[in-house]
Amino acid sequence: MSHARRLAELVTQHCQIVIATHSPLLLALPHATIYEIAEDGTIDDVTYDEALPVRLTRDFLAEPSRYLRHLVDGNDSAASLGNAGGTADIGPGHYPGR
């Protein structure tokens, strides 16, 4: 959390910071503008609640067994857990783009 505190301090000093992250904690920093790159390469600004890492984290926390069953069943294929871009193709609310 000390990194988040330092980033928040830098923002108050009018610094511009660009961070590539999947962390819902960093995405929640005050005054953050969140950009999401879609599979087709388009870039959109999204709200915190719309951000894919936030949606996936909430879905996982709401029903972890839905995600973990793919690990314990021995099915470790990339298709069952998500694609190379980090999006999960499983669980409630598959997120193609948005």
DAGI-V579104 format. One record per run of one state. SS is the DSSP state (A for helix, B for strand, O for the rest). FROM is the first residue (numbers start at 1). LEN is the number of residues. Records with the same first field share a line. If there is no record, write none. Layout:
SS: FROM-LEN + FROM-LEN
This chain:
O: 1-1 + 13-11 + 28-6 + 38-5 + 47-5 + 63-1 + 73-5 + 82-17
A: 2-11 + 24-4 + 52-11 + 64-9 + 78-4
B: 34-4 + 43-4
